[in-house]
Amino acid sequence: MRRIAVFTGTRAEYGLLYWLMKEIAAAPDLELKTVVSGSHLSPEFGLTYRQIEQDGFPIDERIEMLLSSDTAVGVIKSMGLALIGMADALARLTPDVLVILGDRYEALAMAQAAMIMRIPVAHLHGGEITEGAYDDAIRHAISKLSYLHFTANEAYRQRVIQLGEAPERVFNLGAIGIENIDRTPLMSRDALSESLGFALDNPYFVVTYHPVTLFSEPAVESFQALLNALDDFPDYQVIVTYPNADDGGRQLIPLLEHYAASQPGRVLAIPSLGHTRYLSAVKYCAVVIGNSSSGIIEVPSLGVPTVNIGQRQKGRMAAASVVNCPPDHVSISSAIKDALCPLPASAFANPYGKGDVSTRIVAVLRRYPLTSTKVFHDIARSLPQ
């Protein structure tokens, strides 16, 4: 019996992990343990840990870490608090493997704690590039702290190997979010409208915009440009979700709340949709707009175009249905017009696979020999003497 701990710190990453957690819980020789932290435990971001409990997953460890701060210093201090709590949590759980998805600073703290405690880390979505956010460096750092790797395509697998990870420990299984689309029973448009308490009477956009944490892309100015561009399409309703807990994110919340309050019949602002409502909302929308990774990785598989704003996702492989634009009013408005034009089916060909990821991850977790030690895989033909 292997004990598998799964860490989640945000609503987005939990939505991706849902079916994997179900598969781990159902495996007769695996024991699921859940570790919940970050914005899940924050009233400001919707207390999304409740969704985890509603989905039937007992929360084994809750790690309070998030300061009510909108600065880089606040993020760093939150990471310090996280590291303390994560050390205690892992000491209590003593997992055989720790599963971490992605590139968040909460996940980096967890990977650091696991490495020091000699707990093998299984990392999902390594090898990707997002040059506009410090998530990019965090993702590669987590890869180096990890023992098993599950990448979203072969190019990303090769990049993880380039980081010095042994090829036999790096598995290209595709993006787990594509599987979520296939396996999640989506709501009808009427049921979605009723669940939201918001009449979806017209075509609508789904909007999520996060701060850009590396490049010079001022969050407030860029988000205001997005809101101004949305006003160029008064016949379209808008569902806008809150940003994440990166530095600069909290200053966007009053803007989107004011925007929604000023147009109550047209705009709905919501801290979190949850994975079922989010996928359902995307299924029926005209365009997904913002700079979230889901707009690039999962949305094309639903046959919906994406407007990707600014540089946060720069470098990430994308389908032809993704329209990139700078973060200014005119460019965003023009990109939305382009995205509203009919696209051929070939534009939605997704480079992130076709699903069926969780069962294959579980097969590896069940049988792969585990150790916290590894040898650097050097691809150079000759080494300096």
Sequence and secondary structure as in RCSB ss.txt:
>XXXX:A:sequence
MRRIAVFTGTRAEYGLLYWLMKEIAAAPDLELKTVVSGSHLSPEFGLTYRQIEQDGFPIDERIEMLLSSDTAVGV
IKSMGLALIGMADALARLTPDVLVILGDRYEALAMAQAAMIMRIPVAHLHGGEITEGAYDDAIRHAISKLSYLHF
TANEAYRQRVIQLGEAPERVFNLGAIGIENIDRTPLMSRDALSESLGFALDNPYFVVTYHPVTLFSEPAVESFQA
LLNALDDFPDYQVIVTYPNADDGGRQLIPLLEHYAASQPGRVLAIPSLGHTRYLSAVKYCAVVIGNSSSGIIEVP
SLGVPTVNIGQRQKGRMAAASVVNCPPDHVSISSAIKDALCPLPASAFANPYGKGDVSTRIVAVLRRYPLTSTKV
FHDIARSLPQ
>XXXX:A:secstr
 EEEEEEE SHHHHHHHHHHHHHHHH TTEEEEEEEEGGGG GGGT THHHHHHTT    EEE    S  SHHHH
HHHHHHHHHHHHHHHHHH  SEEEEES  HHHHHHHHHHHHTT  EEEESTT   TTSTHHHHHHHHHHT SEEE
ESSHHHHHHHHHTT  GGGEEE   HHHHHHHHS    HHHHHHHHTS   S EEEEE    SSSS  HHHHHHH
HHHHHTT TTSEEEEE   SSTTSGGGHHHHHHHHHHSTTTEEEES   HHHHHHHHHH SEEEES THHHHTGG
GGT  EEEETTTTTT    TTEEEE SSHHHHHHHHHHHTS   GGGG  TT  S  HHHHHHHHHHS   S   
     SS   
